[in-house]
């Protein structure tokens, strides 16, 4: 069809210009740049307003508490993580579920009570609309004036939320105390770590989740590990084997234990050792992908 159309144009004495590749590319680049700038502007604005108002001046943990005064949004998922990572024993699970159900019901009631007694959503929506209009008009004076009103509104909101936060913190304390009373001593360190990551705002370590067989071979070949590092890594592998022993181990438990093993091992390594370990894991995982060996065949840790 294209040649026919072009020939018809030539017959009429008009040669239709062809878009060059450089012209097309320039148009596409211009379009992409405009899109990127728009996305960056919107992302920056939304980040500043994502918790319903301007960010506080505290650290990440303080900002997280301000953004969500009612704690983690999905307590049931935290319980599942605890069940699989510690792991919980069969007689501990019902009591743990009861504790988490009580906590979730308490927080839900507080959230509904607060939502029914304030108009924050409409207020912040109005601020956002005013801010968008002021920025579109390039009125910096108006932008500063709106920001001042937003800060004042945030201070007022924090004052109204203070009693709610105290009640949520009380519910969290009851949950934590109940869980600690339920757990055995060897389960408590793992629980404390999960609690800090889920309730305390601590970032969960981002490490490669390696097949235990590959991870063991990498650690065995690494040079320069101190005696203390070796002891901690040995303990991590011992915990992994204790929690995954037997053919009836649930797949979710096995997966959680594998991740926990990687996190525990990498937490012992320094930055340079961690990079070396990641490199070796990638290389050996690629080599072993053609003939995988079940991680049950990982040689058990030797006695220190």
JOLIN-V265028 format. One line per field, one symbol per residue. ss: DSSP state (a for helix, b for strand, c for the rest). A space follows every 10 residues. Layout:
# JOLIN-V265028
ss->???
This chain:
# JOLIN-V265028
ss->caaaaaaaaa accccccccc aaaaaaaaaa aaaaaaaaaa aaaaaaaaac ccccccccca aaaaaaaccc ccccaaaaaa aaaaaaccca aaaaaaaaaa aaaaaaaaaa aaaaacccca aaaaaaaaaa aaaaaaacca aaaaaaaaaa aaaaaaaaaa aaaaaaaaaa aaaaaaaaaa aaccaaaaaa aaaaaaaacc cccccccccc caaaaaaaaa acccccaaaa aaaaaaaaaa aaaacccccc aaaaaaaaaa aaaaaaaacc aaaaaaaaaa aaaaaaaacc ccccaaaccc cccc
